[in-house]
């Protein structure tokens, strides 16, 4: 959880050792029921929620929705550098 003068950002981090070869293959995020509850609770309190699925040098950012499993194509279309992730955290919490 990150907090600043503009707001609170709850982040759940998941790491994927290697991406599948096929674009349609599902990447399982392995969110536990308790993690899902935390995400839902934070959304209910009107806090920003970010699910970060990271691999070696990039991360897929899923903002304000609970998505358990995504395809490799979705990952590639929604991934960004770790520097952009840091900038997003700063923007959401401090403006």
N, C-alpha and C positions, 0 to 999 in steps of 0.2 A: 504494500500500500504506500502510495506517495501522497503527500498533502502539502498544499501551499495556499497562499492568500486567495487564489481564484477557485480552488476546489480540491476535491479528493479524487484520486485515481487508483482503483483497485486493479492489479495486474496478476493474472495467473500465467506463469511461465511453463512451457512444455518444450522439451528438446527432442529432436528427431536425429538419430545418428546418421542415417542416410535416406535420401529421397528415392522413391520407387522409379523404375525406368519408364513405365507407361504413364501418360498424362491422366488417364481415367482411374488409375489405381488410388484407392482410398488410403489416406494417412490417418491413422488412429491417434487421437490426442490423449487417450487414456485419462480423461477427467474422471475423478472419483465422484461418487454421489455427494460427498461433503464439499468438494470443490464446486460442484454444480450449485449446491445450496448457497455457498458464499457468493457466487456470481449473481444468482437470482436475488439474494438479499441486498447486495450492494446496488443492484439496478432498482430495487424497490425503494431504496432510500435516495434515489436520484443522484447517485454517484456515477461517474464514468467508469466503465469496466472495459478492460482490454485483455484479450486472450492472445498471448504471444507464443507462436510455434516457431522455435528457432532451429536452425541447422548450423553448419560451420561458419558461414559468413553473412547470412541474411536471416531475416525473420518475417514470418507472415503475421500481419496484425489484423485482428478481428475486433473491431470496436463496437461495444454496446450490444452484442448479441451472443447467445450461447450456441456455439457450433462445435459439436463433438468430433465429427470426422469430415475431412475435406479431401478433395482430389489433389493430385500433384499439379494439375492445371490451375486449380484455384490458388494453390500455394504460390505458384510462379507469378500469377497475375496480381496477387495481393502482397507480395513480399517486398521488403525494403532493407536498406542497410541498417546496421545497428546504430549508426550516427543519427539517422532519421528517427529511430525509435527514441533516442535520448531527447531529441528536439521536440518530439510530440509530448513526451512526459513533461517537459518544461513548459510547453505551451498550455497544456491542460491545467497544470497545477499553479502556474504563476502568471500566465497570460502573456 
